[in-house]
């Protein structure tokens, strides 16, 4: 079975490092900061199996740019993201 490729948009670098440390061996994680160009965000999303948006921390134009993708919305912080990633691991 291939490793699930997940792009996560909107975490701070320290938060991304925490998640990478917890799931790096189980999931292929790509982290994108909100100040990344929309084109680069789209490219990362297109090469991923899942795209997670940290909705508290991203502008609406990113959501609009990615509307054609199957998005996973995470309305909380790292704890909420961990619940979403755990669910993805057990699909």
C-alpha positions in Angstrom: 0.0 0.0 0.0 1.3 3.4 -0.9 1.8 6.0 1.7 -1.0 8.6 1.8 0.3 12.0 0.6 -1.2 14.9 2.6 -0.8 18.6 2.1 -1.5 20.6 5.2 -2.0 24.4 4.7 -1.8 26.9 7.4 0.4 25.6 10.2 3.2 27.5 11.8 6.7 25.9 11.3 6.8 24.7 15.0 3.4 23.1 14.6 4.4 21.4 11.4 7.5 20.0 13.1 5.3 18.6 15.9 3.0 16.9 13.3 6.0 15.7 11.2 7.5 14.1 14.3 4.2 12.3 15.1 3.2 11.1 11.6 6.3 11.4 9.4 6.9 7.6 9.3 3.2 6.8 8.5 2.2 9.6 6.2 3.9 11.6 3.4 3.3 15.1 4.8 3.8 18.3 2.9 3.4 21.6 4.8 2.5 24.9 3.1 2.6 28.2 4.8 -0.2 30.7 4.1 2.1 33.2 2.5 3.1 30.8 -0.3 1.9 31.7 -3.8 -1.5 30.4 -4.9 0.2 28.6 -7.8 2.6 26.7 -5.5 -0.3 25.8 -3.2 -2.3 24.4 -6.2 0.7 22.4 -7.4 1.2 20.9 -3.9 -2.5 20.1 -3.7 -2.6 18.4 -7.1 0.2 16.0 -6.2 -1.5 15.0 -2.9 -4.1 12.4 -2.0 -5.7 14.7 0.6 -5.5 18.5 1.3 -6.1 19.7 4.9 -7.0 23.4 5.4 -6.4 24.9 8.8 -9.4 27.2 8.5 -8.6 29.5 11.4 -5.3 30.5 9.8 -5.8 30.8 6.1 -7.3 33.5 3.9 -10.5 32.8 1.9 -8.6 33.2 -1.4 -6.7 29.9 -0.7 -10.0 28.1 -0.1 -11.4 29.5 -3.3 -8.2 28.5 -5.3 -8.6 24.9 -4.1 -12.3 24.5 -4.4 -12.0 21.8 -7.1 -10.1 19.5 -4.7 -11.6 17.2 -2.1 -10.7 19.3 1.0 -10.6 18.4 4.6 -11.4 21.4 6.8 -9.7 21.5 10.2 -11.3 24.2 12.4 -9.1 23.9 15.4 -5.4 23.6 16.1 -2.8 20.8 16.3 -5.1 18.7 18.5 -7.9 18.8 16.0 -5.5 18.1 13.2 -4.2 15.0 15.0 -7.8 13.6 15.1 -8.2 14.2 11.4 -4.8 12.5 10.6 -5.6 9.6 12.9 -8.9 9.1 11.0 -7.0 9.1 7.6 -4.6 6.5 8.9 -7.4 4.2 9.7 -9.3 4.4 6.4 
